[in-house]
Structures are given as C-alpha cells and as structure tokens.
Amino acid sequence: MRRSLKRHVDVIDPLELIDLAKMIAEQKAKYIGTTLAIASNRQPITDAELEQLKNFRVKIQELEAAHNELNEAIASQLVEVKGVVKE
C-alpha cells in the first residue's frame, strides 16, 4: 500500500487538507440551502429537485469517504504531510 500511495501521492501539503475540508463544507452548505429552498416552495418535491438533492448527497458522501481514507493513511503513516514530523 505504501509503495502504491507513494506513486500517486508524494507529500501532502496541509493546505490540500484545508481545501478538501472547504470543499466538503461548501457541498454541505449547498445541500442544506437547496433543501430549505425546496421546502419553502410549499409544493411537492419534483423529480428534478429530488435528483439535485441526491447528487449533492452523493458528492458529500464521496468527499467524506476520501477525507476519511486520507486521515487513515496519515494516521497509519502511509503518507507524509509536509511540515509534520514523524514520532
């Protein structure tokens, strides 16, 4: 696993982790905002609106899964984070 990760991920810049967290937060905010906008219409949800919410949910789940895998790889010291000293 370490060798494979080294081929695809050299050293992680901490700013990349922040960018990923921001991306997840942005998608969640859009999901919540869209949900509230749909609910305020006081109309039954349309198939298009439902599909839009589903797409947000899938994006969030995938981004969170990637975030979890990244954290696990860091915790297992399979990847290096720039500026972080191994103990």
C-alpha positions as CSV (number, residue, x, y, z in Angstrom):
1,M,0.0,0.0,0.0
2,R,2.8,2.4,0.9
3,R,4.5,1.9,-2.4
4,S,1.3,2.4,-4.3
5,L,0.5,5.6,-2.4
6,K,4.0,6.9,-3.0
7,R,3.4,6.6,-6.8
8,H,0.2,8.6,-6.6
9,V,0.7,10.8,-3.6
10,D,4.1,12.2,-2.8
11,V,3.9,14.6,0.1
12,I,0.7,16.1,1.2
13,D,0.6,19.9,1.7
14,P,-1.5,20.8,4.7
15,L,-3.3,23.4,2.5
16,E,-4.6,20.5,0.4
17,L,-6.3,19.1,3.6
18,I,-7.8,22.5,4.2
19,D,-9.0,22.7,0.6
20,L,-10.7,19.3,0.9
21,A,-12.4,20.4,4.1
22,K,-13.7,23.6,2.5
23,M,-15.0,21.6,-0.5
24,I,-17.0,19.3,1.8
25,A,-18.3,22.3,3.8
26,E,-19.3,24.1,0.5
27,Q,-21.2,21.0,-0.7
28,K,-23.0,20.6,2.6
29,A,-24.0,24.3,2.6
30,K,-25.4,24.0,-0.9
31,Y,-27.3,20.8,0.1
32,I,-28.8,22.4,3.1
33,G,-29.6,25.7,1.3
34,T,-31.2,23.8,-1.6
35,T,-33.2,21.6,0.8
36,L,-34.6,24.7,2.6
37,A,-35.4,26.4,-0.7
38,I,-37.3,23.4,-1.9
39,A,-39.2,23.1,1.4
40,S,-40.1,26.8,1.3
41,N,-41.9,26.3,-2.0
42,R,-44.7,24.5,-0.2
43,Q,-45.1,22.4,-3.3
44,P,-44.5,18.6,-3.6
45,I,-40.9,17.9,-4.4
46,T,-40.3,17.3,-8.1
47,D,-38.2,14.6,-9.6
48,A,-35.6,17.1,-10.7
49,E,-35.3,18.6,-7.3
50,L,-35.0,15.1,-5.8
51,E,-32.3,14.3,-8.2
52,Q,-30.5,17.5,-7.4
53,L,-30.5,16.7,-3.7
54,K,-29.4,13.1,-4.4
55,N,-26.4,14.5,-6.4
56,F,-25.4,16.7,-3.5
57,R,-25.6,13.8,-1.1
58,V,-23.6,11.5,-3.3
59,K,-20.9,14.2,-3.7
60,I,-20.8,14.8,0.1
61,Q,-20.5,11.1,0.8
62,E,-17.7,10.5,-1.7
63,L,-15.8,13.5,-0.4
64,E,-16.2,12.4,3.2
65,A,-15.1,8.9,2.3
66,A,-12.0,10.3,0.6
67,H,-11.3,12.5,3.6
68,N,-11.6,9.5,6.0
69,E,-9.2,7.5,3.8
70,L,-6.8,10.3,3.7
71,N,-6.9,10.7,7.5
72,E,-6.4,6.9,7.9
73,A,-3.4,7.0,5.6
74,I,-1.9,9.9,7.6
75,A,-2.6,8.2,10.9
76,S,-1.0,5.0,9.7
77,Q,2.0,7.0,8.4
78,L,1.4,5.6,4.9
79,V,1.7,9.2,3.5
80,E,3.8,12.1,4.6
81,V,2.4,15.6,5.4
82,K,4.7,18.5,4.7
83,G,5.9,20.1,7.9
84,V,4.7,17.3,10.2
85,V,7.5,15.4,12.0
86,K,7.0,11.6,12.4
87,E,7.2,10.4,16.0
